[in-house]
Amino acid sequence: MVQIRNTEGLPPARINDELQKGAKFVVFSYTISVIVITSRRTSDIYFIKADEASSKYSWKYSLLTLFFGWWGIPFGPIFSLVSFYKNFTGGKDVTREVLNHINARFSES
């Protein structure tokens, strides 16, 4: 089950206010390799406030990739570089998908 991190204790009104200021929901990429098996995965969803740097959360996924991503042949190095690029450019913005999911669940109620 995917969790949304960094929203603990924030009421929905505050989350909406932060989104209006430029906050976003992002996921980070990481790669794990074992000889001929390489897997590229994404983190839980993180709520990044408008005044926060995403690197505060992405570094651990880049470090995981650095130690465990390169070793798969042939895709380990390729997927590792993709993971680094995504993480160093702020992660993948999934704000629209999260809001669509929330709105769909709200309309079902």
PyMOL commands that set and color helices and strands:
alter all, ss='L'
color gray80, all
select helices_A, chain A and resi 12-21+55-68+75-88+95-108
alter helices_A, ss='H'
color red, helices_A
select strands_A, chain A and resi 4-5+24-27+29-34+37-42+45-48+92-93
alter strands_A, ss='S'
color yellow, strands_A
deselect
rebuild
show_as cartoon
